[in-house]
Amino acid sequence: MVYATVRPTDKELDDLYSSYPIKADLSPITRLRFLELLGGMEAYRRTTRILDVGSGSGFFLDVAATQGWSVYGVEYDPAIVHACAQRGITMQQGSFDPDAWEVGSFDAITSFEVLEHVMDPQAEVSKFARSIRPGGLLYITTPNFNALSRWLSHPTWNIINYPEHLNYFTPSSLDRLLRAHGFKKDRLTTTGISISRVRSSMTGRQQENVDPNNDDERLRRRIESSKALGIAKSLANSVLGILGKGDTIKAWYRRSP
């Protein structure tokens, strides 16, 4: 477990997230990935209630609603919260407060690329545990400190970025955290390597994640239109998963009874 020993001030965080770039629309490829993810969540569906903590523009919840889920979100930006609410998403503004719902309210909680931002991941995971019903799903993604891209970019790996990122997990440290709060592993893997992040880290020329024409998005479109590249991607992700060297940790954990 790697973490920042200096805690940012509220002003630092407000300044950071008030200027945070937000995607204007959802790419068709990302929509397909969301549908695939939601398909895997069907086995956990009982009440149909799903909560996305750190929901950004709410695109994942928009797609979840089309699949019959009752959707709830948590996000800091008041403007985004209002926009999501206008689309029928029940939103909580600010940090995640589990007291807003009954214990065990949700079949599933998702949190995409959020845990690395919070000052107290132990407390955050404890809130997740309180809010998921027994047998329900916690799905987390977070950067992998053991990623191949860190070794390629070292010492300029731009994932290390204070005060935006405060915690850096490996598969084993994330597993220990989740097990300590009553979660049982269903799946834990690492996938992907971001060409744009590696290039940005090496050259110092930033490529925004929200840019539809950055290196990663152009490669995604090529892979999606080529069966051969799709197979190559699957093989590469298999190797990265086995070695634990993918950019992103993807964790499927079930709430113990």
N, C-alpha and C positions, 0 to 999 in steps of 0.2 A: 504494500500500500504506500503510495507516494502522495504527499499532500503539501499545500502551502502552509507555512507556519505563521504567516502574517494574515490576519483577518481583515478583509476590506471594510471600509466604512459604508454606511448606508448611502452616503452621497456618491461614492465611487460606483456602487452598484446601480444607483438610480441613473447616473450619467451613462453608464455602459448600456443598460437595457433600454433606455429611452431612445438610443440611436441604433438599436439592434435591427439588422435588415430582415425583412419579412417577405416571403414569396407572395407575388401578386396572384398567382393561380397555381393549380395542381397539374403537374405534367402527366400525360397519359401513362407513362411508364411507372411513375410513382403510384398512380391509382391502381395499376395492375398488382404492384407489390403489396399495397394495402389490402386488396381483395384476397390475395394469397394468404396473407397473415391472418385476416379475419376468418378465412376458411379453416385454418388450424385452430382457431379459438372456439369453434362450434362445440367441441367436446366439453368445454367448460361452461357452456351456456345453461343457466337455470332460470334466473330472474330476468334476463336480457339486459341488465344494467351494466354499463361499462364506463369507466372513468379514465380520462387521459390527463395526467399531471404534467404541466408544462406543454399545453396543447397548441401553442403558437397560433397560427391562423385557423386552426380547427379543421384542417382538411381531412385528417384521419377520421375524426368524428363524423364529418359529412358523409364519408364513404361507409362508416359503420352504420349510420342511420339508414342508408339504403338497403342494408342487409338485415334490418329489423331490430337493431339494438336500440335501447334507450340510452341516449348519450349525455355525458356530463364531462365538464372540463374545468381545469384550473390554469389560470394565466395571470401574469402581472399587469400587462398593459391594459389600462381601462378601455382604450379605443378598440382593441382586439376583442376584449370581453364583450363589449356592446355589439360589435359586428357579429360575433358568434351567436350571441343571444337572439339577434334579429333573425338568424337562420334556424332557430329552434333548439339550440344547444343550451342546456342548463349550465351556467358558468359560475365559478367562484373566482373573485378577483383577489390577487395577492398570493401569499404563500399557502400551501395546502393545509387546511384546517379540517381534520377528520370529524370534529365535533359537529360539523354542519350536517352530518348524516348519521344514521343509526349504525351501530357496530355490525360489521359483516354485510354492508349494503350491496356490495358489487360482486358480480361474477368474475370480473376482470378489471385490473388496473394496468394501464400502459404508461410508460415513461420513456420517451425517446430522447436520448442525449441530454439528460437533465441532471443525473446524479453527480456528474463531475462539477456542476455549478454550485451545489448547495454547501453551506458551511458545516452542516452536521448530518452526514449521510446516515449515521446510526439512528438519529431521531426521525429522519425521513422514512427509512425502511420500517421503523416501528409504526409510523402512521399508516403505511401501506398495509401492514399486518392487521391492524385494528379494523381496517375498512373493507377487507376482502372476506367473503364468506369462507368457511372451511371447505376445502376442495377447490376453491376458486384460483384464478391465475394471476400471477404477477409477471408481466413481460417488460423487461428492461433492456435498453441498449445504451452503451457507454463506450468511449474510446478505450482501446487496449494499450496499456503502457508497454506490453511486450511485443507490440506490432513490428512487423518487418520495416514499415515506413519510418519508425523511429531510428532504427539502425541505419537506414539509408540516408536520413536527414541529419542525424546527430552531428553537432549540438544545436542545430537551428530548427528542430522539429516544432512546427508552429502550433501543435496541440498544447504545448506548454505555454500558457498565455494568461498570466495574472492581470486583472482579477476575474477574467471570464471563467477560467477553469481553476478549481481549487483542489480537486481530488482526482487521482489517477489510479485506476484499478487494473489488476491482472485477472485472468479467469479464476485463479485460486483465491485471491483476496475478495473478489465479489462473491464467490461461493461461500466463503466463511461468513461474510456479513449476512447474507440471506439466510443461511442455516441457523445463525444465532438468533434470528427473529422468527423462527418457527416455519420456515419455508423448506420444501423438499424439491430437489432438482428433478425436473422432467427432461430438460435439454439445456446444454450450455455449449456454445460454440463461438468461434471468431470467424469473420468473413471480410472479404474485400481489401483492396488497397487503393487509396485515393491518389490518382496521378496528379491531380491539380494541387493537392496539399504537399506532396513530395516536391513538385516543381516550385511551388510558392516558398516552401521551406528552404530550398537550395538557392533560389535566385533572389528572394526577398520581394518579388512582385506578387502581390496578393491577388488570388482569384476568389471572388465571392461565391459561397455555396449557393446563393440564390440566383446566380447568373446562369441562364439556360444554355449559354454558349461556352461555359468553362470546359476544361479538358474532360472532366468526369462525365458531364452531361452529353458531350459529343460521343464519348466512348459508349455510354449506355445506349444511345440511339443506334449506333452501329451494331452492338451486340444483339439488341432486340430485333434487328432486321436480318440477322444472319444465324442460321441454325448451327453452323460450324463454330462461330464465336460464342454462341450460347453454351455449347458443349465444353468449349475451352474454359469459359467462365466457371461452369459447374466443377470441372476438374481442379481449377485453381483454388476455388473456395474449399473444396474437399481437402486439399493439401494444407491450406492455411488453417483450416479447422483442426486437422490432426496435429499440426505443429503448434497451434495456439498463437499464430503470428498474424492473423487478420487484423485490420484496422479497428473493427467494431466487435465488441462483445455483445452477443445476443443471448439473453437468459430467459428461459421459460421455467418458472418455479410455481409449485402448487402450495397453497396455504394448508398446513397440517391441521387436522381436527383439533 
